[in-house]
Amino acid sequence: MPAPETGIARTLYNSAFRRNSVFVGIIFATAFTFEVGFDKVTDYIWDSRNKGKQWKDIKDNYQ
């Protein structure tokens, strides 16, 4: 596959896509970052919709 000619595409190709190990590392890092962010967002939504109904919210009433 020939290298791209434009500046941004050439920089991206030389820094990320030229070596397979770097490309795979970027994929794993991106997937891990997405997973952590997605988990935090869904936990926030779950906690906000169920506020007052979860054990962490009512455990002080039973101690």
Backbone as a printed PyTorch tensor [residue, N CA C, xyz], in Angstrom:
tensor([[[  0.8500,  -1.1810,   0.0000],
         [  0.0000,   0.0000,   0.0000],
         [  0.8930,   1.2400,   0.0000]],

        [[  0.7080,   2.1310,  -0.9420],
         [  1.5400,   3.3350,  -0.9890],
         [  1.1650,   4.3140,   0.1130]],

        [[  2.1420,   5.0770,   0.5470],
         [  1.9070,   6.0830,   1.5880],
         [  1.0560,   7.2190,   1.0330]],

        [[  0.1850,   7.7940,   1.8490],
         [ -0.6630,   8.9100,   1.3990],
         [  0.1670,  10.1530,   1.0820]],

        [[ -0.3910,  11.0150,   0.2660],
         [  0.3420,  12.2020,  -0.2010],
         [  0.0870,  13.4640,   0.6260]],

        [[ -1.0980,  13.6170,   1.2130],
         [ -1.4120,  14.8550,   1.9190],
         [ -0.7410,  14.8970,   3.2870]],

        [[ -0.6420,  16.0790,   3.8680],
         [  0.0870,  16.2790,   5.1150],
         [ -0.5110,  15.5640,   6.3160]],

        [[ -1.8020,  15.7390,   6.5540],
         [ -2.4430,  15.1310,   7.7210],
         [ -2.4820,  13.6150,   7.5660]],

        [[ -2.8440,  13.1480,   6.3880],
         [ -2.9090,  11.7050,   6.1550],
         [ -1.5200,  11.0830,   6.2680]],

        [[ -0.5130,  11.7470,   5.7620],
         [  0.8570,  11.2250,   5.8440],
         [  1.3260,  11.1590,   7.2960]],

        [[  1.0370,  12.1980,   8.0830],
         [  1.4200,  12.2050,   9.4950],
         [  0.7110,  11.0880,  10.2520]],

        [[ -0.5700,  10.9290,  10.0030],
         [ -1.3270,   9.8600,  10.6530],
         [ -0.7860,   8.4940,  10.2590]],

        [[ -0.5110,   8.3100,   8.9940],
         [  0.0270,   7.0350,   8.5310],
         [  1.3830,   6.7480,   9.1710]],

        [[  2.2700,   7.7170,   9.1820],
         [  3.6150,   7.5080,   9.7270],
         [  3.6120,   7.2970,  11.2350]],

        [[  2.6370,   7.8870,  11.9460],
         [  2.6390,   7.7780,  13.4000],
         [  1.7890,   6.6180,  13.9230]],

        [[  0.7750,   6.1830,  13.1990],
         [ -0.1470,   5.1940,  13.7540],
         [ -0.2850,   3.9280,  12.9140]],

        [[ -0.3170,   4.0380,  11.6120],
         [ -0.6790,   2.8930,  10.7740],
         [  0.5080,   2.1910,  10.1320]],

        [[  1.6680,   2.7550,  10.2220],
         [  2.8150,   2.1750,   9.5170],
         [  3.2550,   0.8470,  10.1350]],

        [[  3.2760,   0.7780,  11.4500],
         [  3.6780,  -0.4630,  12.1240],
         [  2.4600,  -1.0970,  12.7720]],

        [[  2.3130,  -2.3710,  12.5540],
         [  1.1480,  -3.0950,  13.0540],
         [  1.0840,  -3.0710,  14.5800]],

        [[  2.2230,  -3.1630,  15.2590],
         [  2.2240,  -3.1820,  16.7190],
         [  1.6900,  -1.8720,  17.2950]],

        [[  2.0320,  -0.7610,  16.6810],
         [  1.5290,   0.5360,  17.1450],
         [  0.0310,   0.6340,  16.8870]],

        [[ -0.4040,   0.1800,  15.7170],
         [ -1.8140,   0.2260,  15.3560],
         [ -2.6490,  -0.6080,  16.3190]],

        [[ -2.1980,  -1.8190,  16.6350],
         [ -2.9140,  -2.6840,  17.5720],
         [ -2.9170,  -2.0700,  18.9670]],

        [[ -1.8030,  -1.4650,  19.3740],
         [ -1.7490,  -0.7890,  20.6670],
         [ -2.7370,   0.3560,  20.7620]],

        [[ -2.8610,   1.1190,  19.6810],
         [ -3.8340,   2.2210,  19.6530],
         [ -5.2550,   1.6840,  19.7500]],

        [[ -5.5280,   0.5800,  19.0800],
         [ -6.8650,  -0.0180,  19.1480],
         [ -7.1810,  -0.4640,  20.5750]],

        [[ -6.2310,  -1.1390,  21.2340],
         [ -6.4630,  -1.5830,  22.6150],
         [ -6.6270,  -0.3980,  23.5620]],

        [[ -5.8040,   0.6210,  23.4230],
         [ -5.9030,   1.7930,  24.3000],
         [ -7.2400,   2.5080,  24.0980]],

        [[ -7.6690,   2.6310,  22.8520],
         [ -8.9500,   3.2770,  22.5620],
         [-10.1110,   2.4640,  23.1250]],

        [[-10.0600,   1.1400,  22.9630],
         [-11.1300,   0.2860,  23.4920],
         [-11.1860,   0.3690,  25.0150]],

        [[-10.0330,   0.3580,  25.6690],
         [-10.0020,   0.4490,  27.1280],
         [-10.5620,   1.7910,  27.5990]],

        [[-10.1570,   2.8710,  26.9600],
         [-10.6440,   4.2040,  27.3190],
         [-12.1500,   4.3070,  27.1130]],

        [[-12.6430,   3.7800,  25.9900],
         [-14.0800,   3.8040,  25.7290],
         [-14.8290,   3.0020,  26.7840]],

        [[-14.2980,   1.8290,  27.1530],
         [-14.9610,   0.9910,  28.1540],
         [-15.0620,   1.6920,  29.4990]],

        [[-13.9820,   2.3170,  29.9420],
         [-13.9880,   3.0190,  31.2270],
         [-14.9780,   4.1820,  31.1820]],

        [[-14.9430,   4.9570,  30.1260],
         [-15.8650,   6.0890,  29.9930],
         [-17.3100,   5.6460,  29.9240]],

        [[-17.5840,   4.5990,  29.1550],
         [-18.9530,   4.0880,  29.0240],
         [-19.4670,   3.5800,  30.3650]],

        [[-18.6150,   2.8580,  31.1050],
         [-19.0120,   2.3640,  32.4270],
         [-19.3340,   3.5090,  33.3790]],

        [[-18.5220,   4.5480,  33.3800],
         [-18.7660,   5.6850,  34.2680],
         [-20.0650,   6.3960,  33.9140]],

        [[-20.3240,   6.5810,  32.6340],
         [-21.5510,   7.2670,  32.2050],
         [-22.7760,   6.4330,  32.5510]],

        [[-22.7410,   5.1330,  32.2680],
         [-23.9120,   4.3070,  32.5730],
         [-24.1240,   4.1650,  34.0800]],

        [[-23.0440,   4.0800,  34.8630],
         [-23.2010,   4.0490,  36.3160],
         [-23.8200,   5.3390,  36.8380]],

        [[-23.4010,   6.4740,  36.2850],
         [-23.9720,   7.7600,  36.6980],
         [-25.4670,   7.8120,  36.3700]],

        [[-25.8350,   7.3740,  35.1790],
         [-27.2490,   7.3840,  34.7900],
         [-28.0550,   6.4580,  35.6970]],

        [[-27.5340,   5.2500,  35.9530],
         [-28.2200,   4.2890,  36.8140],
         [-28.4020,   4.8530,  38.2230]],

        [[-27.3250,   5.4160,  38.7750],
         [-27.3920,   5.9580,  40.1330],
         [-28.3390,   7.1450,  40.2240]],

        [[-28.3680,   7.9980,  39.2120],
         [-29.2490,   9.1650,  39.2700],
         [-30.7200,   8.7600,  39.1180]],

        [[-30.9990,   7.7310,  38.3320],
         [-32.3890,   7.2940,  38.1570],
         [-32.8960,   6.4720,  39.3370]],

        [[-31.9820,   5.8740,  40.1160],
         [-32.3770,   5.0300,  41.2370],
         [-31.9380,   5.5930,  42.5830]],

        [[-31.7810,   6.8950,  42.6560],
         [-31.3470,   7.5280,  43.8960],
         [-32.3910,   7.3030,  44.9890]],

        [[-31.9100,   6.8830,  46.1620],
         [-32.7920,   6.6220,  47.2870],
         [-33.3090,   5.1990,  47.3520]],

        [[-33.0620,   4.3900,  46.3390],
         [-33.5470,   3.0150,  46.3010],
         [-32.4260,   1.9970,  46.4720]],

        [[-31.1990,   2.4390,  46.4550],
         [-30.0670,   1.5260,  46.5060],
         [-29.5390,   1.3960,  47.9340]],

        [[-28.8520,   0.2840,  48.1770],
         [-28.3330,   0.0170,  49.5080],
         [-27.3910,   1.1130,  49.9650]],

        [[-26.5600,   1.6310,  49.0800],
         [-25.6210,   2.6770,  49.4910],
         [-26.3380,   3.9520,  49.9410]],

        [[-27.5830,   4.1260,  49.5160],
         [-28.3530,   5.3050,  49.9140],
         [-29.1110,   5.0920,  51.2290]],

        [[-29.5040,   3.8640,  51.5290],
         [-30.3620,   3.6180,  52.7020],
         [-29.6670,   2.8530,  53.8210]],

        [[-28.4240,   2.4770,  53.6660],
         [-27.7650,   1.6420,  54.6780],
         [-27.6250,   2.3490,  56.0190]],

        [[-27.5830,   3.6650,  56.0500],
         [-27.5040,   4.3810,  57.3140],
         [-28.7700,   4.2180,  58.1550]],

        [[-29.8760,   3.9300,  57.5250],
         [-31.1360,   3.7250,  58.2450],
         [-31.1480,   2.4230,  59.0360]],

        [[-30.2830,   1.4780,  58.6850],
         [-30.3100,   0.1540,  59.2930],
         [-29.0920,  -0.1430,  60.1810]],

        [[-28.2580,   0.8180,  60.4040],
         [-27.0760,   0.5780,  61.2310],
         [-27.2660,   1.1110,  62.6330]]])
